[in-house]
Amino acid sequence: MPIYEFKCNDCHKQFETILTSTAKVSEVSCPECHSKNIRKTISASSYRLAGRSSAIPAGALSGCSSKSGFS
Ligand SMILES: [Zn+2]
């Protein structure tokens, strides 16, 4: 299944979502803050986010949020 990587423009969380044939990108929302202000990034591991912070700790990408609320 195709896994797409998104980044939230509000809380800057990066997350991956499996989009099935019935799912639409426009229906994807941020798992952190539920914002739809997200953008799709390339999920290929060879792609690097130029000009963006690449020093995101791995724990920050796996739902290990230190913030409370939102969910
Ligand atoms: Zn967010």
PDB file of the backbone (N, CA, C, O) and the ligand in Angstrom, with CONECT records:
HET     ZN  A 101       1
ATOM      1  N   MET A   1       0.849  -1.200   0.000  1.00  0.00           N
ATOM      2  CA  MET A   1       0.000   0.000   0.000  1.00  0.00           C
ATOM      3  C   MET A   1       0.881   1.244   0.000  1.00  0.00           C
ATOM      4  O   MET A   1       1.934   1.277   0.637  1.00  0.00           O
ATOM      5  N   PRO A   2       0.450   2.219  -0.694  1.00  0.00           N
ATOM      6  CA  PRO A   2       1.255   3.442  -0.740  1.00  0.00           C
ATOM      7  C   PRO A   2       1.180   4.216   0.571  1.00  0.00           C
ATOM      8  O   PRO A   2       0.101   4.499   1.092  1.00  0.00           O
ATOM      9  N   ILE A   3       2.320   4.537   1.069  1.00  0.00           N
ATOM     10  CA  ILE A   3       2.371   5.332   2.287  1.00  0.00           C
ATOM     11  C   ILE A   3       2.856   6.723   1.922  1.00  0.00           C
ATOM     12  O   ILE A   3       3.901   6.896   1.295  1.00  0.00           O
ATOM     13  N   TYR A   4       2.086   7.689   2.321  1.00  0.00           N
ATOM     14  CA  TYR A   4       2.449   9.061   2.013  1.00  0.00           C
ATOM     15  C   TYR A   4       2.866   9.773   3.288  1.00  0.00           C
ATOM     16  O   TYR A   4       2.357   9.517   4.380  1.00  0.00           O
ATOM     17  N   GLU A   5       3.783  10.646   3.103  1.00  0.00           N
ATOM     18  CA  GLU A   5       4.283  11.388   4.245  1.00  0.00           C
ATOM     19  C   GLU A   5       3.753  12.814   4.174  1.00  0.00           C
ATOM     20  O   GLU A   5       3.786  13.465   3.130  1.00  0.00           O
ATOM     21  N   PHE A   6       3.275  13.265   5.294  1.00  0.00           N
ATOM     22  CA  PHE A   6       2.728  14.613   5.365  1.00  0.00           C
ATOM     23  C   PHE A   6       3.447  15.400   6.436  1.00  0.00           C
ATOM     24  O   PHE A   6       4.086  14.851   7.333  1.00  0.00           O
ATOM     25  N   LYS A   7       3.319  16.684   6.309  1.00  0.00           N
ATOM     26  CA  LYS A   7       3.822  17.540   7.372  1.00  0.00           C
ATOM     27  C   LYS A   7       2.772  18.595   7.669  1.00  0.00           C
ATOM     28  O   LYS A   7       2.208  19.213   6.766  1.00  0.00           O
ATOM     29  N   CYS A   8       2.529  18.782   8.939  1.00  0.00           N
ATOM     30  CA  CYS A   8       1.532  19.752   9.352  1.00  0.00           C
ATOM     31  C   CYS A   8       2.150  21.138   9.346  1.00  0.00           C
ATOM     32  O   CYS A   8       3.240  21.357   9.876  1.00  0.00           O
ATOM     33  N   ASN A   9       1.442  22.053   8.744  1.00  0.00           N
ATOM     34  CA  ASN A   9       1.952  23.419   8.697  1.00  0.00           C
ATOM     35  C   ASN A   9       1.684  24.172   9.991  1.00  0.00           C
ATOM     36  O   ASN A   9       2.243  25.244  10.220  1.00  0.00           O
ATOM     37  N   ASP A  10       0.844  23.620  10.819  1.00  0.00           N
ATOM     38  CA  ASP A  10       0.504  24.301  12.070  1.00  0.00           C
ATOM     39  C   ASP A  10       1.433  23.898  13.205  1.00  0.00           C
ATOM     40  O   ASP A  10       2.052  24.746  13.848  1.00  0.00           O
ATOM     41  N   CYS A  11       1.521  22.605  13.441  1.00  0.00           N
ATOM     42  CA  CYS A  11       2.353  22.152  14.563  1.00  0.00           C
ATOM     43  C   CYS A  11       3.645  21.511  14.073  1.00  0.00           C
ATOM     44  O   CYS A  11       4.473  21.077  14.873  1.00  0.00           O
ATOM     45  N   HIS A  12       3.810  21.453  12.760  1.00  0.00           N
ATOM     46  CA  HIS A  12       5.044  20.960  12.143  1.00  0.00           C
ATOM     47  C   HIS A  12       5.286  19.488  12.432  1.00  0.00           C
ATOM     48  O   HIS A  12       6.416  19.008  12.343  1.00  0.00           O
ATOM     49  N   LYS A  13       4.254  18.792  12.768  1.00  0.00           N
ATOM     50  CA  LYS A  13       4.417  17.360  12.968  1.00  0.00           C
ATOM     51  C   LYS A  13       4.502  16.667  11.620  1.00  0.00           C
ATOM     52  O   LYS A  13       3.791  17.002  10.672  1.00  0.00           O
ATOM     53  N   GLN A  14       5.378  15.710  11.570  1.00  0.00           N
ATOM     54  CA  GLN A  14       5.511  14.910  10.368  1.00  0.00           C
ATOM     55  C   GLN A  14       4.851  13.572  10.630  1.00  0.00           C
ATOM     56  O   GLN A  14       5.069  12.960  11.676  1.00  0.00           O
ATOM     57  N   PHE A  15       4.059  13.124   9.701  1.00  0.00           N
ATOM     58  CA  PHE A  15       3.392  11.847   9.918  1.00  0.00           C
ATOM     59  C   PHE A  15       3.179  11.151   8.590  1.00  0.00           C
ATOM     60  O   PHE A  15       3.241  11.755   7.519  1.00  0.00           O
ATOM     61  N   GLU A  16       2.929   9.878   8.700  1.00  0.00           N
ATOM     62  CA  GLU A  16       2.709   9.082   7.498  1.00  0.00           C
ATOM     63  C   GLU A  16       1.308   8.521   7.522  1.00  0.00           C
ATOM     64  O   GLU A  16       0.777   8.153   8.570  1.00  0.00           O
ATOM     65  N   THR A  17       0.732   8.467   6.358  1.00  0.00           N
ATOM     66  CA  THR A  17      -0.619   7.947   6.257  1.00  0.00           C
ATOM     67  C   THR A  17      -0.713   7.036   5.048  1.00  0.00           C
ATOM     68  O   THR A  17      -0.192   7.336   3.973  1.00  0.00           O
ATOM     69  N   ILE A  18      -1.374   5.946   5.246  1.00  0.00           N
ATOM     70  CA  ILE A  18      -1.642   5.068   4.113  1.00  0.00           C
ATOM     71  C   ILE A  18      -2.919   5.537   3.439  1.00  0.00           C
ATOM     72  O   ILE A  18      -3.986   5.585   4.052  1.00  0.00           O
ATOM     73  N   LEU A  19      -2.792   5.873   2.193  1.00  0.00           N
ATOM     74  CA  LEU A  19      -3.963   6.323   1.456  1.00  0.00           C
ATOM     75  C   LEU A  19      -4.473   5.180   0.589  1.00  0.00           C
ATOM     76  O   LEU A  19      -3.808   4.735  -0.347  1.00  0.00           O
ATOM     77  N   THR A  20      -5.636   4.734   0.918  1.00  0.00           N
ATOM     78  CA  THR A  20      -6.244   3.714   0.078  1.00  0.00           C
ATOM     79  C   THR A  20      -6.870   4.378  -1.130  1.00  0.00           C
ATOM     80  O   THR A  20      -6.864   5.602  -1.257  1.00  0.00           O
ATOM     81  N   SER A  21      -7.393   3.584  -1.986  1.00  0.00           N
ATOM     82  CA  SER A  21      -7.955   4.141  -3.213  1.00  0.00           C
ATOM     83  C   SER A  21      -9.163   5.025  -2.929  1.00  0.00           C
ATOM     84  O   SER A  21      -9.539   5.869  -3.743  1.00  0.00           O
ATOM     85  N   THR A  22      -9.753   4.820  -1.780  1.00  0.00           N
ATOM     86  CA  THR A  22     -10.940   5.617  -1.479  1.00  0.00           C
ATOM     87  C   THR A  22     -10.613   6.850  -0.649  1.00  0.00           C
ATOM     88  O   THR A  22     -11.437   7.755  -0.513  1.00  0.00           O
ATOM     89  N   ALA A  23      -9.426   6.879  -0.104  1.00  0.00           N
ATOM     90  CA  ALA A  23      -9.056   8.011   0.720  1.00  0.00           C
ATOM     91  C   ALA A  23      -8.550   9.145  -0.150  1.00  0.00           C
ATOM     92  O   ALA A  23      -7.969   8.934  -1.215  1.00  0.00           O
ATOM     93  N   LYS A  24      -8.780  10.318   0.320  1.00  0.00           N
ATOM     94  CA  LYS A  24      -8.324  11.477  -0.416  1.00  0.00           C
ATOM     95  C   LYS A  24      -7.387  12.292   0.465  1.00  0.00           C
ATOM     96  O   LYS A  24      -7.527  12.350   1.687  1.00  0.00           O
ATOM     97  N   VAL A  25      -6.449  12.903  -0.191  1.00  0.00           N
ATOM     98  CA  VAL A  25      -5.491  13.726   0.536  1.00  0.00           C
ATOM     99  C   VAL A  25      -6.213  14.835   1.284  1.00  0.00           C
ATOM    100  O   VAL A  25      -5.815  15.223   2.382  1.00  0.00           O
ATOM    101  N   SER A  26      -7.267  15.333   0.681  1.00  0.00           N
ATOM    102  CA  SER A  26      -7.989  16.437   1.300  1.00  0.00           C
ATOM    103  C   SER A  26      -8.686  16.014   2.583  1.00  0.00           C
ATOM    104  O   SER A  26      -9.133  16.854   3.364  1.00  0.00           O
ATOM    105  N   GLU A  27      -8.777  14.699   2.797  1.00  0.00           N
ATOM    106  CA  GLU A  27      -9.445  14.230   4.006  1.00  0.00           C
ATOM    107  C   GLU A  27      -8.448  13.897   5.103  1.00  0.00           C
ATOM    108  O   GLU A  27      -8.827  13.543   6.219  1.00  0.00           O
ATOM    109  N   VAL A  28      -7.198  14.012   4.777  1.00  0.00           N
ATOM    110  CA  VAL A  28      -6.172  13.726   5.771  1.00  0.00           C
ATOM    111  C   VAL A  28      -6.014  14.931   6.682  1.00  0.00           C
ATOM    112  O   VAL A  28      -5.939  16.072   6.225  1.00  0.00           O
ATOM    113  N   SER A  29      -5.966  14.662   7.952  1.00  0.00           N
ATOM    114  CA  SER A  29      -5.729  15.749   8.892  1.00  0.00           C
ATOM    115  C   SER A  29      -4.612  15.351   9.842  1.00  0.00           C
ATOM    116  O   SER A  29      -4.282  14.176  10.001  1.00  0.00           O
ATOM    117  N   CYS A  30      -4.059  16.349  10.451  1.00  0.00           N
ATOM    118  CA  CYS A  30      -2.926  16.130  11.332  1.00  0.00           C
ATOM    119  C   CYS A  30      -3.353  15.331  12.560  1.00  0.00           C
ATOM    120  O   CYS A  30      -4.345  15.676  13.202  1.00  0.00           O
ATOM    121  N   PRO A  31      -2.628  14.279  12.894  1.00  0.00           N
ATOM    122  CA  PRO A  31      -2.973  13.485  14.077  1.00  0.00           C
ATOM    123  C   PRO A  31      -2.688  14.231  15.375  1.00  0.00           C
ATOM    124  O   PRO A  31      -3.195  13.855  16.432  1.00  0.00           O
ATOM    125  N   GLU A  32      -1.905  15.252  15.303  1.00  0.00           N
ATOM    126  CA  GLU A  32      -1.552  16.009  16.493  1.00  0.00           C
ATOM    127  C   GLU A  32      -2.606  17.054  16.820  1.00  0.00           C
ATOM    128  O   GLU A  32      -3.174  17.070  17.913  1.00  0.00           O
ATOM    129  N   CYS A  33      -2.855  17.920  15.857  1.00  0.00           N
ATOM    130  CA  CYS A  33      -3.731  19.067  16.123  1.00  0.00           C
ATOM    131  C   CYS A  33      -4.968  19.039  15.235  1.00  0.00           C
ATOM    132  O   CYS A  33      -5.798  19.947  15.278  1.00  0.00           O
ATOM    133  N   HIS A  34      -5.079  17.996  14.439  1.00  0.00           N
ATOM    134  CA  HIS A  34      -6.261  17.784  13.598  1.00  0.00           C
ATOM    135  C   HIS A  34      -6.443  18.884  12.568  1.00  0.00           C
ATOM    136  O   HIS A  34      -7.531  19.071  12.024  1.00  0.00           O
ATOM    137  N   SER A  35      -5.391  19.591  12.314  1.00  0.00           N
ATOM    138  CA  SER A  35      -5.455  20.624  11.299  1.00  0.00           C
ATOM    139  C   SER A  35      -5.423  20.002   9.915  1.00  0.00           C
ATOM    140  O   SER A  35      -4.802  18.960   9.700  1.00  0.00           O
ATOM    141  N   LYS A  36      -6.082  20.636   9.005  1.00  0.00           N
ATOM    142  CA  LYS A  36      -5.997  20.184   7.624  1.00  0.00           C
ATOM    143  C   LYS A  36      -5.003  21.030   6.836  1.00  0.00           C
ATOM    144  O   LYS A  36      -4.859  20.902   5.620  1.00  0.00           O
ATOM    145  N   ASN A  37      -4.346  21.872   7.556  1.00  0.00           N
ATOM    146  CA  ASN A  37      -3.319  22.700   6.931  1.00  0.00           C
ATOM    147  C   ASN A  37      -2.028  21.893   6.838  1.00  0.00           C
ATOM    148  O   ASN A  37      -1.039  22.174   7.515  1.00  0.00           O
ATOM    149  N   ILE A  38      -2.074  20.893   5.984  1.00  0.00           N
ATOM    150  CA  ILE A  38      -0.939  19.997   5.862  1.00  0.00           C
ATOM    151  C   ILE A  38      -0.474  19.988   4.421  1.00  0.00           C
ATOM    152  O   ILE A  38      -1.177  20.433   3.514  1.00  0.00           O
ATOM    153  N   ARG A  39       0.695  19.482   4.241  1.00  0.00           N
ATOM    154  CA  ARG A  39       1.161  19.320   2.878  1.00  0.00           C
ATOM    155  C   ARG A  39       1.830  17.960   2.753  1.00  0.00           C
ATOM    156  O   ARG A  39       2.415  17.430   3.697  1.00  0.00           O
ATOM    157  N   LYS A  40       1.719  17.434   1.574  1.00  0.00           N
ATOM    158  CA  LYS A  40       2.277  16.110   1.342  1.00  0.00           C
ATOM    159  C   LYS A  40       3.740  16.244   0.964  1.00  0.00           C
ATOM    160  O   LYS A  40       4.121  17.077   0.143  1.00  0.00           O
ATOM    161  N   THR A  41       4.526  15.420   1.572  1.00  0.00           N
ATOM    162  CA  THR A  41       5.933  15.379   1.204  1.00  0.00           C
ATOM    163  C   THR A  41       6.202  14.046   0.529  1.00  0.00           C
ATOM    164  O   THR A  41       5.383  13.128   0.588  1.00  0.00           O
ATOM    165  N   ILE A  42       7.315  13.954  -0.090  1.00  0.00           N
ATOM    166  CA  ILE A  42       7.658  12.699  -0.748  1.00  0.00           C
ATOM    167  C   ILE A  42       8.053  11.682   0.303  1.00  0.00           C
ATOM    168  O   ILE A  42       8.860  11.968   1.188  1.00  0.00           O
ATOM    169  N   SER A  43       7.491  10.515   0.203  1.00  0.00           N
ATOM    170  CA  SER A  43       7.738   9.516   1.227  1.00  0.00           C
ATOM    171  C   SER A  43       9.000   8.717   0.958  1.00  0.00           C
ATOM    172  O   SER A  43       9.467   7.976   1.824  1.00  0.00           O
ATOM    173  N   ALA A  44       9.540   8.860  -0.207  1.00  0.00           N
ATOM    174  CA  ALA A  44      10.757   8.116  -0.522  1.00  0.00           C
ATOM    175  C   ALA A  44      11.879   8.526   0.408  1.00  0.00           C
ATOM    176  O   ALA A  44      12.077   9.709   0.682  1.00  0.00           O
ATOM    177  N   SER A  45      12.594   7.558   0.879  1.00  0.00           N
ATOM    178  CA  SER A  45      13.624   7.843   1.865  1.00  0.00           C
ATOM    179  C   SER A  45      14.783   8.614   1.246  1.00  0.00           C
ATOM    180  O   SER A  45      15.594   9.204   1.960  1.00  0.00           O
ATOM    181  N   SER A  46      14.857   8.608  -0.054  1.00  0.00           N
ATOM    182  CA  SER A  46      15.953   9.305  -0.699  1.00  0.00           C
ATOM    183  C   SER A  46      15.703  10.811  -0.750  1.00  0.00           C
ATOM    184  O   SER A  46      16.598  11.605  -1.040  1.00  0.00           O
ATOM    185  N   TYR A  47      14.482  11.163  -0.465  1.00  0.00           N
ATOM    186  CA  TYR A  47      14.141  12.577  -0.523  1.00  0.00           C
ATOM    187  C   TYR A  47      14.516  13.252   0.783  1.00  0.00           C
ATOM    188  O   TYR A  47      14.234  12.736   1.865  1.00  0.00           O
ATOM    189  N   ARG A  48      15.138  14.381   0.677  1.00  0.00           N
ATOM    190  CA  ARG A  48      15.498  15.107   1.880  1.00  0.00           C
ATOM    191  C   ARG A  48      14.844  16.474   1.860  1.00  0.00           C
ATOM    192  O   ARG A  48      14.731  17.120   0.819  1.00  0.00           O
ATOM    193  N   LEU A  49      14.428  16.885   3.010  1.00  0.00           N
ATOM    194  CA  LEU A  49      13.753  18.165   3.111  1.00  0.00           C
ATOM    195  C   LEU A  49      14.779  19.282   3.090  1.00  0.00           C
ATOM    196  O   LEU A  49      15.349  19.654   4.116  1.00  0.00           O
ATOM    197  N   ALA A  50      14.991  19.796   1.919  1.00  0.00           N
ATOM    198  CA  ALA A  50      15.982  20.849   1.787  1.00  0.00           C
ATOM    199  C   ALA A  50      15.517  22.111   2.506  1.00  0.00           C
ATOM    200  O   ALA A  50      14.373  22.545   2.369  1.00  0.00           O
ATOM    201  N   GLY A  51      16.407  22.665   3.250  1.00  0.00           N
ATOM    202  CA  GLY A  51      16.101  23.929   3.901  1.00  0.00           C
ATOM    203  C   GLY A  51      15.231  23.790   5.137  1.00  0.00           C
ATOM    204  O   GLY A  51      14.906  24.782   5.790  1.00  0.00           O
ATOM    205  N   ARG A  52      14.863  22.592   5.449  1.00  0.00           N
ATOM    206  CA  ARG A  52      14.040  22.377   6.626  1.00  0.00           C
ATOM    207  C   ARG A  52      14.872  21.718   7.717  1.00  0.00           C
ATOM    208  O   ARG A  52      15.945  21.168   7.469  1.00  0.00           O
ATOM    209  N   SER A  53      14.364  21.790   8.881  1.00  0.00           N
ATOM    210  CA  SER A  53      15.067  21.153   9.980  1.00  0.00           C
ATOM    211  C   SER A  53      15.099  19.649   9.773  1.00  0.00           C
ATOM    212  O   SER A  53      14.056  18.999   9.705  1.00  0.00           O
ATOM    213  N   SER A  54      16.270  19.117   9.676  1.00  0.00           N
ATOM    214  CA  SER A  54      16.404  17.682   9.516  1.00  0.00           C
ATOM    215  C   SER A  54      16.819  17.038  10.833  1.00  0.00           C
ATOM    216  O   SER A  54      17.119  15.845  10.893  1.00  0.00           O
ATOM    217  N   ALA A  55      16.827  17.831  11.858  1.00  0.00           N
ATOM    218  CA  ALA A  55      17.286  17.329  13.143  1.00  0.00           C
ATOM    219  C   ALA A  55      16.112  16.973  14.048  1.00  0.00           C
ATOM    220  O   ALA A  55      16.178  17.128  15.267  1.00  0.00           O
ATOM    221  N   ILE A  56      15.062  16.505  13.439  1.00  0.00           N
ATOM    222  CA  ILE A  56      13.912  16.111  14.239  1.00  0.00           C
ATOM    223  C   ILE A  56      14.204  14.776  14.907  1.00  0.00           C
ATOM    224  O   ILE A  56      14.505  13.796  14.225  1.00  0.00           O
ATOM    225  N   PRO A  57      14.120  14.726  16.212  1.00  0.00           N
ATOM    226  CA  PRO A  57      14.380  13.450  16.888  1.00  0.00           C
ATOM    227  C   PRO A  57      13.359  12.403  16.474  1.00  0.00           C
ATOM    228  O   PRO A  57      12.183  12.705  16.271  1.00  0.00           O
ATOM    229  N   ALA A  58      13.821  11.191  16.357  1.00  0.00           N
ATOM    230  CA  ALA A  58      12.950  10.123  15.873  1.00  0.00           C
ATOM    231  C   ALA A  58      11.723   9.978  16.756  1.00  0.00           C
ATOM    232  O   ALA A  58      10.639   9.640  16.280  1.00  0.00           O
ATOM    233  N   GLY A  59      11.896  10.234  18.029  1.00  0.00           N
ATOM    234  CA  GLY A  59      10.765  10.084  18.943  1.00  0.00           C
ATOM    235  C   GLY A  59       9.655  11.059  18.650  1.00  0.00           C
ATOM    236  O   GLY A  59       8.492  10.794  18.952  1.00  0.00           O
ATOM    237  N   ALA A  60      10.006  12.193  18.059  1.00  0.00           N
ATOM    238  CA  ALA A  60       9.008  13.208  17.785  1.00  0.00           C
ATOM    239  C   ALA A  60       8.114  12.808  16.624  1.00  0.00           C
ATOM    240  O   ALA A  60       7.052  13.397  16.421  1.00  0.00           O
ATOM    241  N   LEU A  61       8.537  11.816  15.865  1.00  0.00           N
ATOM    242  CA  LEU A  61       7.773  11.424  14.702  1.00  0.00           C
ATOM    243  C   LEU A  61       6.844  10.262  14.981  1.00  0.00           C
ATOM    244  O   LEU A  61       6.033   9.895  14.130  1.00  0.00           O
ATOM    245  N   SER A  62       6.948   9.695  16.128  1.00  0.00           N
ATOM    246  CA  SER A  62       6.184   8.484  16.387  1.00  0.00           C
ATOM    247  C   SER A  62       5.117   8.707  17.454  1.00  0.00           C
ATOM    248  O   SER A  62       4.799   7.810  18.235  1.00  0.00           O
ATOM    249  N   GLY A  63       4.584   9.899  17.469  1.00  0.00           N
ATOM    250  CA  GLY A  63       3.474  10.157  18.372  1.00  0.00           C
ATOM    251  C   GLY A  63       3.880  10.319  19.812  1.00  0.00           C
ATOM    252  O   GLY A  63       3.034  10.300  20.706  1.00  0.00           O
ATOM    253  N   CYS A  64       5.161  10.477  20.046  1.00  0.00           N
ATOM    254  CA  CYS A  64       5.619  10.670  21.408  1.00  0.00           C
ATOM    255  C   CYS A  64       5.564  12.150  21.741  1.00  0.00           C
ATOM    256  O   CYS A  64       6.588  12.827  21.827  1.00  0.00           O
ATOM    257  N   SER A  65       4.375  12.623  21.920  1.00  0.00           N
ATOM    258  CA  SER A  65       4.189  14.047  22.105  1.00  0.00           C
ATOM    259  C   SER A  65       4.289  14.421  23.565  1.00  0.00           C
ATOM    260  O   SER A  65       3.743  13.750  24.441  1.00  0.00           O
ATOM    261  N   SER A  66       4.989  15.493  23.803  1.00  0.00           N
ATOM    262  CA  SER A  66       5.070  15.978  25.164  1.00  0.00           C
ATOM    263  C   SER A  66       3.977  16.983  25.456  1.00  0.00           C
ATOM    264  O   SER A  66       3.776  17.387  26.602  1.00  0.00           O
ATOM    265  N   LYS A  67       3.276  17.380  24.416  1.00  0.00           N
ATOM    266  CA  LYS A  67       2.187  18.321  24.609  1.00  0.00           C
ATOM    267  C   LYS A  67       0.930  17.583  25.028  1.00  0.00           C
ATOM    268  O   LYS A  67       0.714  16.427  24.665  1.00  0.00           O
ATOM    269  N   SER A  68       0.138  18.250  25.771  1.00  0.00           N
ATOM    270  CA  SER A  68      -1.116  17.637  26.173  1.00  0.00           C
ATOM    271  C   SER A  68      -2.262  18.345  25.479  1.00  0.00           C
ATOM    272  O   SER A  68      -2.108  19.436  24.931  1.00  0.00           O
ATOM    273  N   GLY A  69      -3.395  17.705  25.516  1.00  0.00           N
ATOM    274  CA  GLY A  69      -4.544  18.279  24.857  1.00  0.00           C
ATOM    275  C   GLY A  69      -4.653  17.795  23.436  1.00  0.00           C
ATOM    276  O   GLY A  69      -4.003  16.821  23.055  1.00  0.00           O
ATOM    277  N   PHE A  70      -5.461  18.457  22.656  1.00  0.00           N
ATOM    278  CA  PHE A  70      -5.653  18.188  21.233  1.00  0.00           C
ATOM    279  C   PHE A  70      -6.288  16.833  20.931  1.00  0.00           C
ATOM    280  O   PHE A  70      -7.064  16.714  19.983  1.00  0.00           O
ATOM    281  N   SER A  71      -5.977  15.844  21.700  1.00  0.00           N
ATOM    282  CA  SER A  71      -6.558  14.563  21.368  1.00  0.00           C
ATOM    283  C   SER A  71      -7.385  14.055  22.541  1.00  0.00           C
ATOM    284  O   SER A  71      -7.968  12.974  22.463  1.00  0.00           O
TER     285      SER A  71
HETATM  286 ZN    ZN A 101      -0.664  19.600  13.384  1.00  0.00          ZN2+
END
